[in-house]
Amino acid sequence: MKTRRLGTELTVNPVGLGCMGMSFAYGGQAEKDSIATLRRAVEIGVDFFDTAEVYGPYENEILLGKALGPLRGKVKIATKFGFRISAEGSGAERMVGVDSRPEHVKAVAEASLKRLGTDVIDLYYQHRVDPSVPIEDTVGAMADLVREGKVRTLGLSEASAATIRRAHAVHPIAAVQSEYSLWSREPEDAVFAVCRELGIGFVPYSPLGRGLLTGAIGRSGQLSANDWRNTLPRFQTEAMQANAPVVAALEALAAEKGVTAAQLALAWVLHQGDSIVPIPGARKIGHLEQNVAAAGIALTPEDVVRIGDAASPDKVTGKRYTEAALALTNG
């Protein structure tokens, strides 16, 4: 499997694993099933795992520590800081703001190391840009953690091109993570260019449109009542109905190739650049195996254009986040 580079120091296989849904937002699942999926991922070549303190909160990091502890030498673990977390409430409602003060950056790192059961975090992201703290101060604290040997490389999530440039001037940024898929292509406007210029890798989260591009979610009623996606504009009934023809077009193209819609959507993302490493979520082993196999799908330049046109953002109804959540992006 040909590896891909994130920055100058981190080399990983082309498809990683986003672990959030095992503990947070999408309903979760039994711990034993998540551990089985995580360990199967390592068996089939996944070596890049993405988590965050806020997933649970905290539960996802603990899960990865249990599942991957015995396999630590074979994997790279990315985690994130940047939210203020309330002691009250449950799930996403415990996220009560952003906090990237230097002292918070360091305190979260110490706590994450303990939960993950490791002595170093391979990639430490700022989860969302904090408008009240200069990015130079935040990255300065992150750089201290690198010098102390507690963190290997640094990343930003949902940051603007200007913020990425300012951050990189303080300490090299290895990776930028943002939502990116066939129908969420905002990073193409400016972020891709600055990442290429500065040698920064790009890590798309939700490369399958939070499951919508798989074709498996036909209507909002298929999600559990406590699934956070029920709150998102694209998962409202009218939007789902309006977007059904787009998904059907993707499924038709996938059938021509003899692959699933999810695999074709992932292959399209992988063909956008050699320093792009998507992290699709997968709770079930079957879905995990399909996602990893997408790295072996060859597309011609004509294929890439045709697929991109079939599911382009202008054909999509509904925004990717609520207005409140969008206000925290592109900082």
N, C-alpha and C positions, 0 to 999 in steps of 0.2 A: 504494500500500500504506500503510495507516494505521499510523503509528509508535506506539511505546509508550515510556514514560519510566521510567527506573531512577533514583530519587532526583531531584534537581533539575537535574543537569547532563548526564546521559547519555540520549540518545534513540536508539532502535534499531528496526529492523523486528521484527515480532511473533514470528518463528521464527528462532532462532539455530542455530549448529552446534556440538555437542560433539565435540571432535576427538580425545579420548583413544584411541578404538578404532583409529585409524589407526596408532598406534605402540605400544600398550600394552594389556595385559589381555585383549583379544579376539582376539589373533593377528596383528594388523597387516596390512599389505599393501605391495606395491611402492611405492616413493616416487613414481614417475611417476604411478601411479594416484591416489595421495592428492593430489598437486599438481593433477591434472586435476579431481578432485572439489572441492577448495578453490576453484579458480578458476571452476568452473562455479557454485558457490554465489554468488560475487560477481555473476556474470552475471545470475542470476535474483533478485537482491535481498537475499540474506543479507549482513548487515553487522556481525554480532556473532559472534565466534569465541572458544571457550573452550578453554583449555589449562592446563597446570600443570607445574612443574619436575619433579614426580615421574613424569609420564607418559613412560616410557622406561626409566629416568629420562632427562630432558633432551632426548631425541630429538624429542618432539612440538613443543617450542618451536622447535627448529632447523628442523623441517619447515615450520612456519608462517612462520618468517622467510624461507625460500626461496620459498614459494608466494605469500605475501601482500606481500612486500617491495615489488614493483612497483606494488601496489594499495593501499599503506598509507593513502593519503588517503581511501579509500572504505570503510574498515573500522574497527571497534573491536575491540580484543583484550583479553580477560580472562585473567589467569594467577593462579597461587596459590603460596603458600609454606606451610610449617608442618610438614613431615615431616623427620626425620633420615634421611639417605640413606647407606647403607653403600657403601663402595667395592667390596665383594665381593658375589657372588651375581648374580642377574639378575631383571629384572622386579619384580614386587610384593614378592619376598623381600628386596629392598634397602631397603624401608621398615621402619626399625627403631625407630620411636618418633616422638613429636611434638617440635617445637622452635619456640616462638614468642618466644624471647628477642629483645629489641630489636636486638641486633647481628646476629642471624641473619636477622631480617626484612629488614634493609637489605642484607646480603650477598647474599641470594637475589635481591632486586630488581636489584641491579647485574648479577648473572650472567644473569638472565632478559632484561634489556634487551639484552645482548650476543647471546644466542642468538636472540632475536626480530629482531635487526637494526633496532631502533627506539630513539628517544630518550625515549619515554614509554609507560607502560602505561596503557591506558584504564580498567581496573578491576582492582584488586589485592585478592585475597581471602586471608584466613586460611583454609587448607584444612580444618583441624580445630582446635578449641579446645584449648589446652595448659593442663591443670589446674595446672601448676606455675608459670605466669606470669600475673599479674593481667591481665585483658583491657585494663585501662586502660593498662598499660605497653606492650602489644603495639600497640594502636591509636595510642598516642602516637608510636611509631616509624613506623607507617604514615603518620600525619599529617605527620611530618617529610618524608617522601618527596613528599607533595603539595606542601608548601611549597617544596621544592627543584625542583619541576617534573618529577620523574621518574615520578610517578603522578598520574592525573587524579582518580579516584574510588576509594572503598574498599568492600570487601565482606567478608562472613563466610559460611562454609559449615558447614552442620549445627550451627548454634548455637541455644541455647534462647532463649526470649523474654526472660528475665532478662538473659542475656549480651548480647543485641542492644541492650537498653535501656541497659545500662552502657556499651557501646561507643559508641553514638550520642551519649551525653553528652560524650564526649571529642572526637569528630569525626563529622560527618554520615556515616552509612552509606548508600551508594547502593543496594546490593542484598544480599539474603540468598539463598544458593543451598543447596538441599536436595533430596533425592530426593522426587519428588512425581509421582503418576500415579493412574489410576483405582483401583489397589489398593495404593498406598502414600500414605496421606493424613494422616500424623502432623502435618504443619505446620498443618493446619486447627485443631488443638486450641488453640494459643495464638500461634504464630508469625505467622499471617496477621493476627491482630488488632493485634499490635504493629507490624507492617509498615504496615498501613493508617493507624494512629494517627500514626506518625512519617514517613510519606511515603516509605517504603523500597520499592523494587521487589523482586519475588520471581522467582527464576530456577530453575525445576524442571529437575534433571538426571534422566536415565533416565525421561522421561515416557512411554516405551513399555515400561516394565518390563524394561529391558535386552534388549528384543527379543521377550519372551514375548507381549506384547499385540498383536504384528503377526500372530500366527498362523503365522508361518513356522518357528518352532522347535517342532517337535512332540514331540521327546524329547531327552534329554541327549546321546544318541549322535551327534546332528547337529553338535555343537560339536567343534572341533579339540581334540586332547589337551592342548594348552598354553593353552586358553582358561580364563581365571580364573573365569568363571561356573560352571565345573564344581564349584567349591568352595562355591557358595552354596546355601542350603537350598531355594530355590524351583526350582533346576535339578536337584535329585535326582529320580530316575525316579518314585518314588511321588508326590512333590509335583506333578510335571509331569502325571502321569495324573489326579490329583485336580483339578487346575486346568483341565484340558482343556475341561470343560463351560462354564466361565466364559469362556474364549477363544471357544468356539463361539457363545455367546450374543452376544458383542460382534461377531463376524463376521456373524451374522444381522442385527443392527441396522445394521451398515455396509452390507450388501447392500440393505437397504430404502432407504438414502440414495444408493446408487450410488457408494459410496466404499470404500476399503479399511479394514480394522480399525485399522491404524496411523493413518490419517487421522482416523477417528472418535475414537480415543483422544486424539489431539493436539487436535482441535477441542474436546473436552470440557475439557481443561486450559486452553485459551485462553479459554474462556467462564467461567472461575472469577474473572476480574478483569482490568481494563484495564492493570494494572501487572505482569502476569505474562508472562514471556518464556521459554518452554521452549527447551531446547538439546538436541534429540534428536541422537544420533550417527548418522552415515551415512558408510559408506565407498564405496558405489556411487552413481553419479550418479542412477540411476533411483529409488533410495530417497530420496535428497536431494530430488529434484524432487517426489516424492509428499508428503514432509513439509512442504515450503514451501507447496504447494497447499492444505494443511489450513487455512491462515489464511483462506481464502476460503469455508469451509464455515459456513453459518448454521445455528444450532440454536435452537429455541424453548426457553423455560423448561421445558416439558414434556419435550422431548427430553433436556435436560441431566439432569433427574431420572431419566428412564427409563434412560439410559445409565449413570448413576451407580449405580443400583440393580442393574443387570445384572452389574456387575463390582466390587461393593463389597468392601472389605477383609475383611468377615466371611465372605465366600465363598471366601477364598483360603487355601490350605495352604502353610505354609513362611514363615519370616521373610525379610526382604529382605537381611540380612547374617548372617554368623556372629556368635556372641556376642562374640568378640574385637573385631570391626569395629564392632558396635553400641555397644560400650563407649566408642568414640571420638566418638560422635554426641551431639547435644543437650547440648553442654557449656555 
